[in-house]
Amino acid sequence: QVQLAESGGGLVQPGGSLRLSCARSGDTVTLSTMGWYRQVPGKQREWVASITNSRSRAYADSVKGRATISTDNGMNTVFLQINSLNSEDTAVYYCTAKASAGRTYWGQGTRVTVSS
């Protein structure tokens, strides 16, 4: 079993930046992809960004140009930096990790509120 723990959420002013972290623990399975989703109450969970074990990155249009996803060499921690935050970035952000064998793991989420 892989556990994921997000951190770095909180209250941020519009136009500001934040950096979310997600640390994995538990079984040392090989991961193919790590990423981030977000969810606003009453709406579906939305994919934000992902990074593969070959460091290929992809971003949702909603954050493209404002976000950077990165990870350490062993894919033990994944980061998400988002700049120029606006109210539409307000959500609970979830970390996800997909094992090479196919199973997907989720963190508990960290809340981000963009407000003045």
C-alpha positions as CSV (number, residue, x, y, z in Angstrom):
1,Q,0.0,0.0,0.0
2,V,1.2,3.5,-0.9
3,Q,0.3,6.4,1.3
4,L,0.3,10.0,0.0
5,A,0.3,13.1,2.2
6,E,-0.3,16.5,0.7
7,S,0.8,19.7,2.3
8,G,1.1,23.4,1.5
9,G,-2.5,24.4,1.1
10,G,-4.1,27.4,2.8
11,L,-5.3,30.9,2.2
12,V,-3.7,32.8,-0.7
13,Q,-4.4,36.2,-2.0
14,P,-5.4,36.6,-5.7
15,G,-2.3,37.0,-7.8
16,G,-0.2,35.1,-5.3
17,S,1.5,31.7,-5.6
18,L,1.5,28.5,-3.8
19,R,3.6,25.3,-3.8
20,L,1.9,22.1,-2.8
21,S,3.9,19.0,-1.8
22,C,2.9,15.4,-1.7
23,A,5.1,12.9,0.0
24,R,4.7,9.1,-0.5
25,S,5.3,6.4,2.0
26,G,4.5,2.8,2.5
27,D,5.3,0.2,-0.2
28,T,8.1,0.9,-2.5
29,V,6.2,0.1,-5.7
30,T,7.4,1.5,-9.0
31,L,5.3,4.5,-10.0
32,S,4.7,5.4,-13.6
33,T,2.9,8.7,-13.0
34,M,2.3,11.2,-10.2
35,G,-0.1,14.0,-10.4
36,W,-2.6,16.4,-9.0
37,Y,-6.4,16.8,-9.2
38,R,-8.6,19.3,-7.6
39,Q,-12.3,19.4,-6.6
40,V,-14.7,22.2,-5.8
41,P,-17.8,21.2,-3.7
42,G,-20.6,20.1,-6.0
43,K,-18.3,19.6,-9.0
44,Q,-16.4,16.7,-10.4
45,R,-12.8,16.2,-9.6
46,E,-10.6,17.8,-12.2
47,W,-7.2,16.8,-13.4
48,V,-4.6,19.6,-13.0
49,A,-1.2,18.2,-13.9
50,S,0.8,15.0,-14.1
51,I,4.4,13.9,-14.4
52,T,5.7,10.6,-15.6
53,N,8.8,8.6,-14.4
54,S,10.5,9.9,-17.6
55,R,9.7,13.4,-16.5
56,S,7.1,14.1,-19.2
57,R,4.8,16.7,-17.9
58,A,1.2,17.6,-18.8
59,Y,-1.1,20.4,-17.6
60,A,-4.8,21.2,-17.8
61,D,-5.6,24.2,-19.9
62,S,-6.9,26.0,-16.7
63,V,-3.4,26.1,-15.3
64,K,-1.1,25.8,-18.3
65,G,1.4,28.6,-18.3
66,R,0.9,29.2,-14.5
67,A,1.7,25.8,-13.1
68,T,4.8,23.7,-12.7
69,I,4.8,20.1,-11.6
70,S,8.1,18.5,-10.5
71,T,9.3,15.5,-8.5
72,D,12.5,14.2,-6.9
73,N,14.6,11.5,-8.5
74,G,12.8,8.6,-6.8
75,M,9.3,10.0,-7.3
76,N,9.0,10.1,-3.5
77,T,7.7,13.6,-3.5
78,V,5.8,15.5,-6.1
79,F,5.4,19.3,-6.1
80,L,2.9,21.6,-7.7
81,Q,3.6,25.3,-8.0
82,I,0.8,27.6,-9.3
83,N,1.4,31.3,-9.9
84,S,-1.1,34.1,-10.6
85,L,-3.8,32.4,-8.5
86,N,-7.4,33.4,-8.9
87,S,-10.6,32.5,-7.3
88,E,-11.2,29.7,-9.8
89,D,-8.2,27.9,-8.3
90,T,-10.0,27.6,-5.0
91,A,-10.4,23.9,-4.4
92,V,-9.3,20.8,-2.5
93,Y,-6.1,19.6,-4.2
94,Y,-5.5,15.8,-4.3
95,C,-2.2,14.1,-5.0
96,T,-2.4,10.9,-7.0
97,A,0.2,8.2,-7.9
98,K,-0.2,5.4,-10.4
99,A,1.8,2.3,-10.1
100,S,3.4,0.7,-13.1
101,A,1.2,-2.3,-12.3
102,G,-1.8,-0.2,-12.8
103,R,-3.2,0.6,-9.3
104,T,-3.9,4.3,-8.5
105,Y,-3.5,5.8,-5.1
106,W,-4.9,9.0,-3.7
107,G,-4.0,11.4,-0.9
108,Q,-6.5,12.9,1.5
109,G,-6.3,16.4,-0.1
110,T,-5.2,19.8,1.0
111,R,-7.5,22.8,0.8
112,V,-6.5,25.9,-1.2
113,T,-8.6,29.1,-0.9
114,V,-7.8,32.1,-3.0
115,S,-9.3,35.2,-1.5
116,S,-8.5,38.7,-0.4
